[in-house]
Amino acid sequence: MPINIPDSVFNKYFDVVDSTFTIFGVTCKLVFLEKVEEISNTYDNIPDNRSINSHRRGQPQYRRQDKVIREIEKTENIKLKVYWDSKSWTKIGGDMVIPDGSIQTIFFATDLDKIMRAKELIVHNDISEKREMRYKKFGEPFPMGLKQNRYFSCFWERS
């Protein structure tokens, strides 16, 4: 005999969890890399990359033929719930080995695309003047919560 749960139960659950983002959430910055192409006819000393995999090298700028390509960081604010202590993390099964100093974040599914495109996360804007803490994704984000369609979580390690 299947149990039918009314939608009002799920709506109440979503209202309560959404309010925790207002109460416990912190504003963080997502860091994106944007490549800017500049045409240059000058003869400066920017190295020329003729390799097919030149985009994989960690250079802030490089030259291809007569174009100079620079990587510029863009940031965007996002509200996340951040868990610093591994005892408070959501268990996803299995024996995960996550580096010390890592964090877990919970965010809305609507922000999943931004999280996937982000290179890094600067945690907690309110304390970034004292200390800027940058993290990079450790694994893929995963769905969580009832119905697993409204909230996602992700682990981050120090970068």
Beta strands, then each sheet from edge to edge (+ up, - down):
strand 1: 26-39
strand 2: 61-64
strand 3: 67-83
strand 4: 103-108
strand 5: 120-123
strand 6: 133-137
strand 7: 142-144
strand 8: 151-158
sheet 1: 2+ 3- 1+ 5- 6+ 8- 4+
sheet 2: 2+ 3- 1+ 5- 6+ 8- 7+
end
